[in-house]
Every structure is written in C-alpha cells, then in structure tokens.
Amino acid sequence: MADLIRDEIGVVPDLIRGGGGIFDVVVDGRLIFSKHKEGRFPEPYEVINQIRPVRG
C-alpha cells in the first residue's frame, strides 16, 4: 500500500512498526483509517480516496 500511495499521490509514507495487529493511516495528524475501529484492512483505493482531500 505504501507504494500505491507514493505512485498515486506522490507522498512517501512513513511506516511505523507496531504490534497487536495495529494498522492506522494518519495524515497530518488526522486518522484516515483504523483497522481496529473498522475491524478489517482497507481496500487500497479506500485509503487513497481519503488521503486526496486531506493533502489537496
């Protein structure tokens, strides 16, 4: 997904190793997606479509 974000939006994401199955996507301090909250991994373009409005 990091490569897709880079290719589609031109932003190189910082990947922060976590534990316990955490998978959160945060843009400029705003939570875009939380696996814990949603109970699943996101579809690739689900994240892209959420990042675009935040990044302009």
C-alpha positions as a Markdown table, in Angstrom:
| # | Residue | x | y | z |
|---|---|---|---|---|
| 1 | Met | 0.0 | 0.0 | 0.0 |
| 2 | Ala | 2.9 | 2.4 | 0.6 |
| 3 | Asp | 4.0 | 2.0 | -3.0 |
| 4 | Leu | 0.4 | 2.8 | -4.2 |
| 5 | Ile | 0.3 | 5.9 | -2.0 |
| 6 | Arg | 3.6 | 7.0 | -3.4 |
| 7 | Asp | 2.6 | 6.3 | -7.0 |
| 8 | Glu | -0.9 | 7.8 | -6.9 |
| 9 | Ile | -0.4 | 10.8 | -4.6 |
| 10 | Gly | 3.4 | 11.4 | -4.7 |
| 11 | Val | 3.8 | 11.2 | -1.0 |
| 12 | Val | 6.3 | 8.7 | 0.6 |
| 13 | Pro | 4.6 | 7.4 | 3.7 |
| 14 | Asp | 6.4 | 6.9 | 7.0 |
| 15 | Leu | 5.8 | 3.3 | 8.0 |
| 16 | Ile | 5.9 | 2.8 | 11.8 |
| 17 | Arg | 6.2 | -0.7 | 13.1 |
| 18 | Gly | 3.5 | -1.5 | 15.6 |
| 19 | Gly | 2.2 | -4.6 | 17.4 |
| 20 | Gly | -1.0 | -6.3 | 18.1 |
| 21 | Gly | -2.4 | -6.0 | 14.6 |
| 22 | Ile | -2.5 | -2.2 | 14.5 |
| 23 | Phe | -2.9 | -0.7 | 11.1 |
| 24 | Asp | -3.7 | 3.0 | 11.2 |
| 25 | Val | -3.3 | 5.6 | 8.4 |
| 26 | Val | -2.8 | 9.1 | 9.7 |
| 27 | Val | -2.4 | 12.2 | 7.5 |
| 28 | Asp | -1.2 | 15.5 | 9.0 |
| 29 | Gly | -2.4 | 14.3 | 12.5 |
| 30 | Arg | -5.8 | 13.2 | 11.2 |
| 31 | Leu | -6.8 | 9.5 | 11.5 |
| 32 | Ile | -7.9 | 8.4 | 8.0 |
| 33 | Phe | -8.3 | 4.7 | 8.6 |
| 34 | Ser | -8.1 | 2.4 | 11.7 |
| 35 | Lys | -8.1 | -1.4 | 11.3 |
| 36 | His | -9.1 | -1.7 | 15.0 |
| 37 | Lys | -12.1 | 0.7 | 14.5 |
| 38 | Glu | -13.3 | -0.9 | 11.2 |
| 39 | Gly | -12.4 | -4.5 | 12.0 |
| 40 | Arg | -10.7 | -5.0 | 8.7 |
| 41 | Phe | -7.9 | -3.9 | 6.5 |
| 42 | Pro | -8.7 | -1.2 | 4.0 |
| 43 | Glu | -9.1 | -1.6 | 0.3 |
| 44 | Pro | -6.2 | 0.1 | -1.4 |
| 45 | Tyr | -8.1 | 2.9 | -3.0 |
| 46 | Glu | -10.3 | 3.4 | 0.1 |
| 47 | Val | -7.2 | 4.9 | 1.7 |
| 48 | Ile | -6.1 | 6.8 | -1.4 |
| 49 | Asn | -9.6 | 8.4 | -1.7 |
| 50 | Gln | -9.4 | 9.5 | 1.9 |
| 51 | Ile | -5.9 | 11.0 | 1.6 |
| 52 | Arg | -6.6 | 13.1 | -1.5 |
| 53 | Pro | -9.0 | 15.6 | 0.1 |
| 54 | Val | -6.6 | 16.0 | 3.1 |
| 55 | Arg | -3.5 | 16.5 | 1.0 |
| 56 | Gly | -5.2 | 18.7 | -1.6 |
